[in-house]
Amino acid sequence: MAVRIAVRVSPGARRTEVVGRHGEGWRVRVAAPPERGRANEALVELLAEVLGIPRAGVRVVAGAGSRDKVVEVDGLTAAQVDSALG
């Protein structure tokens, strides 16, 4: 079972955190710069930690070079993801 969520990422922030809803998806700030995939790695680490799943269960499946991304999460329902991120 895998759930896909939309995420808007703001790289280079002071803190790495989930900010809240952004339309149908989520807004996330990461401290990592947007170079060589660092911001994507920071996003995966943050989501895995917040959702309580292994890093291997979180993948950026679309928008790797964009602020707007689609992230796939294994092992949780959409309701569980929304509850954990909210």
Secondary structure as the mmCIF struct_conf table of DSSP 4:
data_model
#
loop_
_struct_conf.conf_type_id
_struct_conf.id
_struct_conf.beg_label_comp_id
_struct_conf.beg_label_asym_id
_struct_conf.beg_label_seq_id
_struct_conf.end_label_comp_id
_struct_conf.end_label_asym_id
_struct_conf.end_label_seq_id
STRN STRN1 ALA A 2 SER A 10
TURN_TY1_P TURN_TY1_P1 PRO A 11 GLY A 12
BEND BEND1 ARG A 14 ARG A 15
STRN STRN2 GLU A 17 HIS A 22
TURN_TY1_P TURN_TY1_P2 GLY A 23 GLU A 24
STRN STRN3 GLY A 25 ARG A 29
BEND BEND2 ALA A 31 ALA A 32
BEND BEND3 PRO A 34 GLU A 35
TURN_TY1_P TURN_TY1_P3 ARG A 36 GLY A 37
HELX_RH_AL_P HELX_RH_AL_P1 ARG A 38 LEU A 51
TURN_TY1_P TURN_TY1_P4 GLY A 52 GLY A 52
BEND BEND4 ILE A 53 ILE A 53
HELX_RH_3T_P HELX_RH_3T_P1 ARG A 55 GLY A 57
STRN STRN4 VAL A 58 ALA A 62
TURN_TY1_P TURN_TY1_P5 ALA A 64 GLY A 65
BEND BEND5 SER A 66 ARG A 67
STRN STRN5 ASP A 68 ASP A 74
BEND BEND6 GLY A 75 GLY A 75
HELX_RH_AL_P HELX_RH_AL_P2 ALA A 78 LEU A 85
#
